[in-house]
Amino acid sequence: MKNKPNQLKYLKYQKNRNKGFSTKRNYLIFGNYGLKSIENGFLNFKQIESARKMLVHFLGKTSKILIRIFTDKVLTKKPLEVRMGKGKGPIFDWVSVIKPGIILFEVLNFNYQIIKKSFYVASQKLSIKTEICYE
C-alpha cells in the first residue's frame, strides 16, 4: 500500500477546520461489518497500516478486508528553533482527514465474535474513537 498519491496539483494545503459530520463514505458497500469513526481527527499511514495488520492477523485468509480511507492530505512543519517567516515548512506527514461517520475498514465475514475482537484490537492502534457498524 502506498502512503501518498501519485500526482497532486498543489502539494501544500492549508490546514482548514475539521468539523461536522461525514456525508460521504458513511455506509457499507463491500462487507457486512465495518469500523466507523465517531470522532474527528487525522490518521497517518503508520496508524492505518498497523490497524490493517491487526485485522489480517485476527481474521486470517478467510475474510475479505477493504480499506476505505487514503492518506491524501499533507501536513507541514517547521523545524524547531526556527524564526518566523521564510515561507511554509517542509512536508512532515501524509494524513487522511477523518470526520464522524466515515467507514474506515470493511470486512466480509460471518462470525461476529471474531469480528468484534479484531475490530477492538485494530481500534486500539488508531488515535480516534470508533464503533462497529453492520448491515
C-alpha positions in Angstrom: 0.0 0.0 0.0 1.3 3.5 -0.9 1.1 6.3 1.6 0.8 9.2 -0.8 -1.0 9.9 -4.1 0.8 9.8 -7.4 0.2 13.4 -8.6 -1.3 16.5 -7.0 -2.0 19.9 -8.5 -0.9 21.7 -5.3 1.3 19.9 -2.8 0.9 22.1 0.3 -2.6 22.8 1.5 -4.0 25.0 4.2 -5.0 23.0 7.3 -8.7 24.1 7.3 -11.1 23.1 10.1 -12.2 19.5 10.6 -15.7 19.8 11.9 -19.1 18.5 11.1 -20.3 15.0 10.1 -19.4 13.0 7.1 -21.9 12.9 4.2 -19.8 10.6 2.0 -18.4 7.2 2.7 -20.7 6.6 5.6 -22.4 3.4 4.5 -21.2 -0.2 3.9 -20.6 -1.1 0.2 -18.4 -4.2 0.2 -18.7 -6.1 3.5 -21.3 -6.8 6.2 -19.3 -5.3 9.1 -17.4 -2.0 9.3 -15.3 0.1 11.6 -16.9 3.6 11.8 -15.3 6.7 13.3 -17.3 8.6 15.9 -14.8 11.4 16.3 -12.9 13.7 14.0 -9.1 13.9 13.5 -6.2 12.8 11.3 -4.9 9.3 10.7 -1.5 8.9 9.2 -0.2 5.9 7.2 1.5 4.2 10.1 -1.7 4.0 12.1 -3.8 2.8 9.2 -1.2 0.1 8.3 -0.8 -1.2 11.9 -4.6 -1.4 12.2 -4.7 -3.3 8.9 -2.0 -5.7 10.1 -4.1 -6.5 13.2 -7.2 -7.2 11.2 -5.2 -9.5 8.9 -3.7 -11.2 11.9 -7.0 -11.9 13.6 -9.2 -12.6 10.6 -6.8 -14.7 8.6 -7.3 -15.5 4.9 -10.9 -16.5 5.2 -12.2 -12.9 5.4 -12.1 -10.1 2.8 -10.8 -6.7 4.1 -11.4 -3.3 2.4 -9.7 -0.1 3.5 -11.9 2.9 2.7 -9.5 5.7 3.6 -6.4 7.0 1.9 -3.7 9.4 3.0 -4.2 12.3 0.6 -3.5 15.4 2.6 -0.1 16.7 3.5 0.9 18.3 6.8 3.9 20.6 7.0 6.0 21.5 10.0 8.9 24.0 10.5 12.0 22.8 12.3 12.5 23.6 16.0 14.1 26.9 16.9 13.5 28.5 13.5 12.3 32.1 13.4 9.0 33.1 12.0 8.7 33.9 8.3 10.7 32.4 5.4 7.7 30.6 3.9 5.9 27.3 4.7 7.8 24.5 6.2 8.7 21.2 4.6 6.4 18.2 4.4 6.1 16.5 7.7 3.4 13.8 7.2 0.7 12.5 4.9 -2.7 12.1 6.6 -6.3 11.1 6.0 -9.0 13.6 7.2 -11.5 11.7 9.4 -14.9 13.0 10.2 -17.6 11.3 12.4 -19.5 8.7 10.4 -16.7 7.7 7.9 -16.3 3.9 7.5 -12.6 3.2 7.9 -12.5 -0.6 7.3 -15.0 -3.1 5.9 -14.9 -6.8 6.5 -16.8 -9.6 4.8 -17.1 -12.4 7.5 -20.0 -14.1 9.3 -18.6 -14.8 12.7 -19.4 -11.8 14.9 -17.2 -12.8 17.9 -14.1 -12.8 15.7 -15.1 -9.5 14.1 -15.7 -7.9 17.5 -12.3 -8.9 18.8 -10.4 -7.9 15.6 -12.1 -4.5 15.4 -11.3 -3.9 19.1 -7.6 -4.6 18.6 -7.5 -2.6 15.4 -9.2 0.4 17.0 -6.5 0.4 19.7 -4.0 1.3 17.0 -5.9 4.4 15.9 -5.9 7.8 17.5 -9.7 8.3 17.2 -12.8 6.7 18.8 -14.6 4.1 16.7 -17.5 1.8 16.7 -18.7 -1.4 14.9 -21.4 -0.9 12.3 -23.3 -3.7 10.4 -25.9 -4.1 7.7 
